[in-house]
Amino acid sequence: MREPTRITVLGAAGRMGQEIIELARRDPEVEVVGAIEAPAHPTIGTIPNADLPELKIVADLPAALRESD
């Protein structure tokens, strides 16, 4: 089995972002390694999915993309 594709989700707190995170969480071929929102967004620093406690929403896109494929 190959390594999962590592992705960063932009708009992670929105409905589409939440759906992408949930679908990726269930897919062994995808790993969510970054979650992005706008710098002033109230969800910065929160966890977008309880099943991924290591994933936090951040505003630093360049840093998040360095972890992504």
Secondary structure, 3 states (H helix, E strand, C coil): CCCCEEEEEECCCCHHHHHHHHHHHHCCCEEEEEEECCCCCCCCCCCCCCCCCCCCEECCHHHHHHCCC
